[in-house]
Amino acid sequence: MTDHIAKAFDVDLQDLNRMVAEMGGLAEKEIADAVQALTRRDADLARKLIAADAQIDALQREIEERAVLTIARRQPMAVDLREVVSALRVSNEIERIGDLAKNIGKRVLDLNGDYPSLKLIRGVDHMGSLVLDQLKRVLDAYAARDVEAALEVWKRDEEIDAMCVSLFRELLTYMMEDPRNITFCIHLLFSAKNIERMGDHATNIAETVHYMIKGEPLISERPKADTTSFAPLAARG
C-alpha cells in the first residue's frame, strides 16, 4: 500500500474494531439481561432485551457494509485482509449471540412467571455467568490481539457443555416426577441450550482470533463434553 492508502486503511480498520467492540458490549448486556429476566421472572426486562436486539443487528449490517467497501477500495493483502475478514466473522458471531439472548427473552414471556423450582433456575444462572465471562475474555483477546488468551477461552468450552448436560438430566428427572412440570422444564431446557450455544459462538471468536494472528485455522479438535443424550431435544430447538 502507498502511505495514503495505508493511512486510509488504518482508519477503516479502527472504525471496524470500534463497531465490533460496541456490538460486543451490547451482547454482553443482552446475556446479563436475559439471565436476569429468566431468574427474576422479569417480563418487562425480557421485552426490553427483545427490542434491544435490533441495535445489534443494525451494527452487524454496518460492519458488513464497511468491511466489503474496505476490501474493494483498499485491496488489503495478507494480515491486513485477515484483520478485515476477522472483524466480519466476529460481528456475525456476536449477532448470533444477540439472537440467542432474544430467544431466552421470548421464553421468559411464555413462562409467564411459572417457576416451580428455584434450584433449576440457579443452574441456568451459573451457566449464564460462565458464558458471559467467556465472551468478555474472548472479546478482550480479540481487541488485544492476544492469541494465548483466546486459546484459554477455547479450552474452557467443555465446562459449559458439561453443565448443560447435567442440567438436562436434572430437568428430565423433574419432568418424570410430575408431568405438570413439563412445560416449565421444556422452556428452561431450551434456555439452557441457548446459553450453551452462546458459549459455542464465543469459542468460534477464539478460533477467529487464532486465524487472524497466525494466518491459519485452529485445526485441533475442540474440547466437547458428551452431549449425546441432549441431541434429540436440542435438534428441535
Sequence and secondary structure as in RCSB ss.txt:
>XXXX:A:sequence
MTDHIAKAFDVDLQDLNRMVAEMGGLAEKEIADAVQALTRRDADLARKLIAADAQIDALQREIEERAVLTIARRQ
PMAVDLREVVSALRVSNEIERIGDLAKNIGKRVLDLNGDYPSLKLIRGVDHMGSLVLDQLKRVLDAYAARDVEAA
LEVWKRDEEIDAMCVSLFRELLTYMMEDPRNITFCIHLLFSAKNIERMGDHATNIAETVHYMIKGEPLISERPKA
DTTSFAPLAARG
>XXXX:A:secstr
  HHHHHHHHHHHHHHHHHHHHHHHHHHHHHHHHHHHHHHT HHHHHHHHHHHHHHHHHHHHHHHHHHHHHHHH 
  HHHHHHHHHHHHHHHHHHHHHHHHHHHHHHHHHHTT  S HHHHHHHHHHHHHHHHHHHHHHHHHHHT HHHH
HHHHHTHHHHHHHHHHHHHHHHHHHHH GGGHHHHHHHHHHHHHHHHHHHHHHHHHHHHHHHHHSS   S     
  GGGHHHHHT 
